Amino acid sequence: MRKLLEPSLYYFSVVAQAGSLTSATEKLGLTVSALSRHIAKLEGDLGVPLFERHARGMVLSHAGRLLLRHAQRTLADAQSVFEEIQGDERRRSRTLTIACTEGFAFDFLPVSLAGFCSKHPDVALLLEVVPSDRASQMLLSGEASIALAFSFKPEPGVVVQFTQRAPVMALMHLEHPLATRSKIALKELTAYPVLLQDKGTTNRQLFDIACNVESIEIVPTMTSRYVAALYRFAQVVPNAIMPSGYVSVAKRLAADQLTAIPFDNPLLTQRRLQVMTLAGRQLDELAEECLRWLIEDLTRTSFKTLKR
């Protein structure tokens, strides 16, 4: 803490507690003459003696006792500030920022990262839910260590650490009339309530392209940028169908009595999910472990693991 105190004040407090210049020099590593000059300067600045000099040592004067109390309070404050700064730095070093699109944030990442946090209870996670292009920008700016997004093409300046097929599928209740099918044609959706994501998502972009190619017009019952709202509609609206990615909802399908069935249009299979990091940047140990954790979980959660 001495670096946070004015040197003469710190030297004075050591002399006051040691009782002599000679004893204080052993702790401070200064000569008696150098230490004496510091005390003399402090007394000169204050205009009063701080010690009564005796043959057996130095005894604090009234002014010295007042100053010692001040020095001790200052030292305690400095210790508190130091610990707060160090604690904040430790927390910062254990904070991991992950950028992702809403599809990942809806269910996959909360469930997956809960397991990671159970292994690392001192980790603070910051999950930034952003559009796909913004996720890449957060890597490039250093705002995030890891990004997860759905994409059609590679992004410059980032490294794709993991990628897998992420087709747009038909999400519906297990009791839906089409729920037993192995594949679904887009034209079949016209007979049922359709729930669509916002036009800015890769999911919606692919869906619209596929419908245009097949000259099919779908008038959605509900459109929203919020996956959670659409998912809830899929649960409660009779015979509703929600075009959705599989990973986004995979961990809760069985519990919610829903299923995800592929479309027969090949355009809807062209999307891929990507786990990205910044090119040329070495992740720290914590981020590297989290990256491996997410990749392993995504591998387990891929559509090929779906059982009918």
C-alpha positions in Angstrom: 0.0 0.0 0.0 3.0 2.3 0.4 2.8 3.3 -3.3 -0.6 4.8 -2.7 0.7 7.0 0.2 2.8 10.1 0.1 6.3 8.7 0.9 7.1 10.9 3.9 3.8 10.1 5.5 4.4 6.3 5.0 8.0 6.6 6.4 6.6 8.6 9.4 4.0 5.9 10.2 6.7 3.2 10.2 9.0 5.2 12.4 6.1 5.9 14.8 5.3 2.2 15.1 9.0 1.1 15.3 9.9 3.7 17.9 13.2 4.6 16.4 14.9 5.5 13.1 17.3 2.6 13.4 14.5 0.0 13.8 12.5 1.6 11.0 15.4 1.4 8.5 15.4 -2.4 8.8 11.8 -2.4 7.4 12.2 0.4 4.9 15.7 -0.4 3.5 16.7 3.3 3.9 19.7 4.8 5.8 19.1 6.6 9.0 20.2 9.9 7.5 17.8 9.5 4.5 14.9 8.6 6.8 15.7 11.4 9.1 15.5 13.9 6.2 12.0 12.6 5.3 10.8 13.1 8.9 12.5 16.6 9.1 10.8 17.6 5.8 7.4 16.5 7.1 7.9 18.4 10.4 9.0 21.4 8.4 5.9 21.3 6.2 3.6 21.0 9.2 5.6 23.5 11.3 5.5 21.4 14.5 7.6 18.5 15.9 6.1 15.1 15.4 8.4 13.3 17.8 10.1 13.9 21.2 13.6 12.6 20.8 15.0 10.6 23.7 18.2 8.5 24.1 16.1 5.3 24.1 14.0 6.2 21.0 11.4 8.5 19.6 8.0 9.2 21.3 5.2 10.8 19.4 4.2 14.3 20.2 0.6 15.3 20.4 0.7 16.4 16.8 2.5 13.2 15.9 -0.3 11.1 17.4 -2.9 13.1 15.4 -0.9 12.5 12.2 -0.4 8.8 12.9 -4.2 8.4 13.2 -4.6 10.1 9.9 -1.9 8.0 8.3 -3.5 4.8 9.6 -6.9 5.8 8.2 -5.3 6.7 4.9 -3.5 3.4 4.8 -6.7 1.5 5.6 -8.5 3.5 2.8 -5.6 2.7 0.4 -5.9 -1.0 1.3 -9.6 -1.0 0.7 -9.2 0.8 -2.7 -6.4 -1.6 -3.6 -8.5 -4.7 -2.8 -11.4 -3.2 -4.8 -9.2 -2.6 -7.8 -7.7 -6.0 -7.6 -11.1 -7.6 -7.2 -12.4 -5.7 -10.1 -9.5 -6.8 -12.3 -10.0 -10.4 -11.2 -13.6 -10.2 -12.1 -12.7 -8.7 -15.5 -10.2 -11.4 -16.2 -13.0 -14.0 -15.5 -15.6 -12.2 -17.6 -16.4 -13.8 -21.0 -18.4 -12.0 -23.6 -20.2 -14.1 -26.2 -22.1 -12.5 -29.1 -24.9 -14.4 -30.8 -28.0 -14.2 -32.8 -31.4 -14.6 -31.0 -31.8 -18.2 -32.3 -28.8 -19.3 -30.1 -29.9 -17.1 -27.2 -33.5 -18.5 -27.1 -32.6 -21.9 -25.5 -29.3 -23.5 -26.7 -26.8 -21.1 -25.1 -28.6 -20.6 -21.7 -28.8 -24.4 -21.3 -25.3 -25.1 -22.6 -23.6 -22.3 -20.7 -25.4 -23.3 -17.5 -23.4 -26.5 -17.5 -20.2 -24.5 -18.2 -20.9 -22.1 -15.3 -21.5 -25.0 -12.9 -17.8 -26.0 -13.6 -16.6 -22.4 -13.3 -18.8 -20.7 -10.6 -16.5 -17.7 -10.6 -17.0 -16.9 -14.3 -19.2 -13.9 -15.3 -20.8 -14.3 -18.7 -22.0 -11.5 -20.8 -24.3 -12.7 -23.6 -24.8 -10.0 -26.3 -27.8 -10.9 -28.5 -27.3 -9.1 -31.9 -27.9 -9.5 -35.6 -25.6 -11.8 -37.5 -23.4 -9.1 -39.0 -23.1 -7.3 -35.7 -21.8 -10.5 -34.0 -18.9 -10.5 -36.5 -18.3 -6.8 -35.8 -18.1 -7.4 -32.1 -15.3 -9.9 -32.7 -13.4 -7.5 -35.0 -13.7 -4.7 -32.4 -12.6 -6.9 -29.6 -15.9 -6.5 -27.8 -16.5 -10.3 -27.8 -14.3 -13.3 -27.6 -16.6 -15.8 -29.3 -19.5 -15.3 -31.7 -22.3 -17.7 -32.8 -24.4 -16.9 -35.8 -26.2 -18.4 -38.8 -24.6 -17.5 -42.1 -24.5 -18.2 -45.9 -20.9 -17.3 -46.4 -17.6 -16.7 -44.5 -16.9 -13.4 -42.9 -13.6 -11.6 -43.5 -11.3 -11.1 -40.5 -12.8 -14.0 -38.4 -11.9 -17.6 -38.1 -14.7 -20.2 -38.2 -13.8 -22.6 -35.4 -16.9 -24.8 -36.1 -19.6 -25.0 -38.6 -22.5 -27.4 -39.3 -25.6 -27.6 -41.4 -28.4 -25.5 -40.0 -31.5 -26.1 -42.2 -34.7 -24.2 -41.8 -37.2 -26.8 -40.5 -41.0 -26.9 -39.9 -41.6 -26.7 -36.1 -45.0 -28.0 -35.0 -46.9 -29.8 -32.2 -46.6 -33.6 -32.1 -50.4 -33.8 -32.7 -50.2 -31.7 -35.9 -51.6 -33.4 -39.0 -48.2 -33.3 -40.7 -46.2 -34.3 -37.6 -45.6 -37.9 -38.8 -44.2 -36.8 -42.2 -40.5 -37.3 -43.0 -40.5 -34.1 -45.1 -42.9 -31.2 -45.8 -43.5 -29.3 -49.0 -43.8 -25.5 -48.7 -47.2 -25.5 -50.5 -48.6 -27.6 -47.6 -48.1 -24.6 -45.3 -50.8 -22.6 -47.0 -53.4 -24.7 -45.2 -52.1 -23.9 -41.7 -51.2 -20.9 -39.5 -47.6 -19.9 -40.2 -45.4 -18.1 -37.8 -42.5 -16.2 -39.4 -39.4 -14.5 -38.0 -38.4 -11.0 -38.9 -37.2 -10.3 -42.4 -33.7 -9.5 -41.2 -33.0 -13.0 -40.1 -31.3 -15.7 -42.2 -34.2 -18.0 -41.4 -36.7 -15.6 -43.0 -34.5 -14.7 -45.9 -34.1 -18.3 -47.0 -37.8 -19.0 -46.4 -38.8 -16.0 -48.6 -36.4 -17.1 -51.4 -37.7 -20.6 -51.4 -41.3 -19.4 -51.5 -40.5 -17.1 -54.4 -38.7 -19.9 -56.4 -41.8 -22.1 -56.0 -44.2 -19.2 -56.6 -45.9 -19.8 -53.3 -47.4 -16.9 -51.3 -47.5 -17.4 -47.5 -49.5 -15.0 -45.4 -48.2 -15.4 -41.9 -50.5 -15.5 -38.9 -47.8 -13.9 -36.9 -44.5 -12.2 -37.6 -42.0 -11.3 -34.9 -38.3 -10.7 -34.4 -38.6 -12.6 -31.1 -38.1 -16.3 -31.4 -39.6 -16.8 -27.9 -42.9 -15.3 -28.9 -43.2 -17.3 -32.0 -42.2 -20.5 -30.2 -45.0 -19.9 -27.6 -47.5 -19.3 -30.4 -46.4 -22.6 -32.0 -47.3 -24.3 -28.7 -50.7 -22.8 -28.2 -52.1 -22.0 -31.7 -53.8 -25.1 -33.1 -51.9 -26.6 -36.1 -49.4 -23.7 -36.3 -46.1 -24.2 -38.1 -43.0 -22.2 -37.4 -40.0 -22.3 -39.8 -37.1 -22.6 -37.4 -33.6 -23.8 -37.0 -33.2 -27.1 -35.2 -30.4 -26.1 -32.7 -32.3 -23.1 -31.5 -35.0 -25.3 -30.0 -33.5 -28.8 -29.9 -33.0 -29.0 -26.1 -36.7 -28.4 -25.3 -38.6 -30.1 -28.1 -39.4 -33.3 -26.3 -40.5 -31.5 -23.1 -42.7 -29.1 -25.0 -44.2 -31.9 -27.2 -43.0 -30.4 -30.4 -41.1 -31.7 -33.4 -39.0 -30.3 -36.2 -39.4 -31.7 -39.7 -37.2 -30.9 -42.7 -38.7 -29.1 -45.8 -38.2 -30.8 -49.1 -36.9 -27.6 -50.7 -33.1 -27.7 -51.0 -32.7 -24.0 -50.6 -33.8 -24.3 -47.0 -30.8 -26.5 -46.3 -28.1 -24.0 -47.4 -27.8 -22.2 -44.1 -25.0 -23.1 -41.7 -24.3 -22.2 -38.1 -20.9 -20.9 -37.3 -18.8 -20.5 -34.1 -16.3 -17.8 -34.8 -13.3 -16.1 -33.2 -11.2 -13.2 -34.3 -8.4 -14.1 -36.8 -5.0 -13.7 -35.3 -6.1 -13.5 -31.7 -5.1 -16.1 -29.2 -8.0 -16.8 -26.8 -7.2 -16.9 -23.1 -7.5 -20.2 -21.2 -11.1 -19.5 -20.1 -12.4 -18.5 -23.5 -10.6 -21.5 -25.1 -12.3 -23.9 -22.7 -15.7 -22.3 -23.3 -15.1 -22.6 -27.1 -14.4 -26.3 -26.8 -17.5 -26.7 -24.5 -19.8 -25.1 -27.0 -18.5 -27.0 -30.0 -18.9 -30.3 -28.2 -22.4 -29.4 -27.2 -23.3 -28.3 -30.8 -21.9 -31.5 -32.1 -24.2 -33.5 -29.8 -27.2 -31.2 -30.7 -26.9 -31.4 -34.5 -30.0 -32.4 -36.5 -28.5 -35.9 -37.3 -29.1 -36.8 -33.6 -32.8 -36.2 -33.9 -34.8 -39.4 -33.3 -38.2 -39.9 -34.7 
